[in-house]
């Protein structure tokens, strides 16, 4: 996959982050700025973009991601083009990521330019964090080659990329994008065109609840942040959220949800229908060997040991192993 040419259309934080990611993996990357600018301003942006990318790569090398001697070759993998000189770069890119500002106007202009000038077989992906892929897909000529690829910042570090195909996206488009992302060490997941995708939808609820606890005086900012890092975040770095429901027991979540709804009088804590139906069907997790996951064919003790070993490794990494006297 290292022979593919990538375009990051947009020279902001996301475009630069995607460029760094693919350049580290040995791909040729074109950063393309589509905004009409005076030549002097365009040159200043080119210098700033490549300078920041060089600094980012140097920092990543300094903290041990790769040998510092590799930095120059990675930077050489990246080219910068302004609007008046980007035709060739657009035409020869195999995958093009639109990463312009989060306005429908900006994305409309960018996607129309990209789809006119890109090769007909090239994959075109938006990186929007807010606009649904079905809303953007009609802007692209050859809708089957379009999907959304929502990266999480910083793109060059966070493994996850949420892929959201539109209703007309060809299955091979999604498959190829998954393969390419996996080849550079990313972890792609696929979701329907739905507001908030997966991670933003979950984290929005959690972040608002944390802010609400500050507002209510439940705990200090410092203690809430410690609780999320060393309790919430610690466990969910090892166990997926649905996996954790099974681990602790869907019945525990069901009863806790009922208590919280009654204690607060707020329906936002109520359990969804799937938790209630799982309770009725006895699908409450590890104890019944059925939950969101199916444990019938699994060596459950070995599985539990593996997850606990990962937690111990995380404690060791954080220098938080239990103290011995």
N, C-alpha and C positions, 0 to 999 in steps of 0.2 A: 504493500500500500504506500510505501515511501515515494513512489514515482508520481503520485498524484499532485496536481497543482491546486492550491486553495486560494480563494479570494475572501478577504474580510472587507466588506463594503461598509465603510464607516471607520474613522480614525480615532474614535473615542476610547473609553476604557474597555468596552467589550471587544471592539475590533482589535485593539492592541493585545488584549488577553488571549484571544483566539489565535492571533499571529504568533505569539510566544509559544503557545501550546503546540501548534503544528510545526513550527521551526525547530523546537526541541526534538521532535520526532523525525526530523530530516526532510520534511516537505518544503517545497518552494511555496512561499506565501506572498500574495499581493495585498497590501493594504491600499484601499482605494477610497479617496475622499471625493464625493460627488458634489459637494457644495461649490457654487461659483465663487471664486475668490480672486483678488488681485494676485499677480505672480509672486510678489514679495511675501504676501500672507501665506500663500501656498507653500513657498519654500520654508518659511518659518515653521509651519505645521509639520512639514516633512522632517526637518531637523529635530523638532521637539518629539515627534512620534518615535523616530528611530533612536533618539537619545534615551527616551524613557525605556524603550524595549531593551536597549543595551544595558541600562542600569538594572532593570528587572532580572535579566539573565545573569548578570554579575552577582546580584544578591542571591539568586537561587543557587548559583554555584558555590557561593560563600557559605551557605547553610547546608551544603552537602548533597544537593540534588544531582550534580554531575561534576565532572572535572572542569575547573576554570579554563583549561586549555581548549575546551570545546566551544567556548562562547563566541569567538570570532566566526567560526563556521556557521553557527546558528544565526547570527546577525546577517551573514551573507545570504542566508536562505530567504530573507525578507526584502521585498521591493516596495516602493511607495509610488503611487500614481495619483495625480490630481484629475479633475473632471475632464480637462482638455487633452489628456494623454493616456486615458485608461482603456481605450477601445481594445487594444491588443491583449491587455491583461484580463479583461472580462471574457474575451473570446477564447482564450486558451486555458481557462480555469475549469477544473473538473467538478468542484464543489464551491458554491458561492454562498457565503453567509451574509445576509443583510443585517447590519448592526448600526443603523442610523437612529436618531432620537425617537422616543416613544410617542410620536404623533402620527395619525393616519395620513396626514398630508405628506410628511417626510417619507413614510414607508411606501405610499402610493407612487411617488416620484421615483424612489430608488428601485422598487421592484419592477416597475415598467421599463426603466433603463436597463436593468440587469437582464430581464427576460428578452428584450429586443437584441441585446448584444452578446449574450452568452451562447455557447454552443447548444444546439437543440437537445443534446444528450446530457448536458450538465445538470447536476442537482442544484436546486435553489432552495435555500432555507432562510427563514426569518429567525431572529433571535428574540423576538418580542416577549416581554414578560407580562403583557396585559391584553393584547389584541388576539382574538381567536384565529386559528389558522384558516377556518372556513370563511372568515371575513377578508383575509388577505389573498387567499388562493385565486379568486377571480381576476386579480391584478396581474397574474403570471400567465404568459403564453405557454401552453403545454402544462396544464394544471397538474398532471400526473407526476411531474418531477418536483413538486413543491411540498414542503412540510415545515413545521416550526421546530427549531432546536433551541430549547431554553437552557442556556448555560447559567451556572451559579458563580457569582464572583467570590474570589478571584478565579477566573476561568482556567488559569494555568495550574491551579492547585486542587480545586474541588473536583472530585472524580465524576460526580453525577451530571448527566445531560438529559433533560426531559424532552423526548421527541413526541410531537403531537401532529400526526398526519391529518390532513383535511379530508373531507368526504370524497374527493377525487384523487387523492394521492395513490399512486401505484404501489402495490406491496413491495416491488423490487426497489423502489426509492427508499422506503423505510429500512428494508433489509440492508441495502448498500450503506446507508448512513450509519446503521448500527455497527456493521463490520468495520467501517473506517474509524469510528470512534473507539471501538474496542482495540483496534490495532495500535492506537496511541495511548492506551492505558485508561481510557475513560469507561464509565459505567452507564450506558444508555438505558433508559426505561421508556416505555411507550404509554401514552394516555390519550384519551379522547379530547377533542377540542372542548375544554371545560374551563370556566373562569378559575384562575388560580393554579391550574395544573395540579401537581401533587404537593411539592414542597412548599410553595408560597401559600397554598390554601391551609395547610397544617400549621405552618409557622406563624401565619397571620393571627390565627386564634391564640396560639401560645404567647406571642409577643403582646397582643392586646390584653391578655389576662395578666401578664407580668406587670404591664403598665397600670392596669386596674388595681392590682394589689398595692402598688406604690400610692396610688390615689386614695385608697381606702386606709392606708397606714398599717397594712397587715405586717409588713417587714421592711427593712431598709433596702435601698437599691443594692448595696454590697451583698447583703445576705440573700436576696432573691437571685442575684447573678451567681453567687456561690452554689445555691441550690440547683440552678439549671445546669451549671457546668459539671458539678460533681455528683448529682443525682440523676436528673433528667438526661442530660447529654451523655454522661458516662454510660448509662445502660443502653441508650439508643445508638451508641457507637458500635455496640456489639449485637444487639437484637433489633430487628425491624419492629415497627410499631404494632403491627398485627401479630407478629410472632410473640411480642411481649404480652399481648392480651392472652394468648394461649399459655404462655409461660406462667403468668400469675393467676390465670383463670378468668374466663369470661363471666363467670358468676360473680367474682369479686367486683369487676367493673359494673355489672348490672346493679348490684346492691349499693355500691358506692354512688352510682349515678342517681339512684332513687333517693339516697340520703341527701346528697348535695342539692338536688332539685327541691326537696322538702325544706331543707335548712335555709336555703337562700331565696326560695320562692321564684327562682329564675329557671326558665325552661332551657336555657342554653346548656345546662348540665345533664339534660335528660338523655337516656340511651337511645340510639337509633334502632329502627325496626330489626335490623340484622342481628343485633346483640340480643334482643328479646326472642327472636325466632331460634337463634342458636341455643339459648337457655331452654326453650321448650323442647328442642330436639336432642338435648344432652350433649351438644357440641361445645364444650366449655374449655377445651384445650388438652394439655398434657395428661391430666387426670383421667380423661375419657378416651384419649388417643385420637380425638377428633376436635377440630376447632376451625380456625381459618386455614390451618395446614392439616394434612392428614398424616398421622403418626403411626398408622398400622404397620407399615413396612419398615419403619425406622427403628434402629437400635437406640431407644430413648436414653438409657443411662450413658451411652457413649456420646450422644448428642449433647446432653446436659454437661458432661465433663468437658467437651470441646468448648462450649460457650463459657463455662466458668474459667477455663484456662485462658481464654481470650480476655476475660475481665482481670485476671491476675496480671497478665501481660500489660494491660492498660494501667493498672495500679503501679506496676514497676516503672513504666514510662513516665507516669506523673510523679514518681517518687512518693507514693502514698501507700505503700505496703504497710499493713498493720505493724505497729511498733512492738518489739519484744523486749521485756525487761529481764 
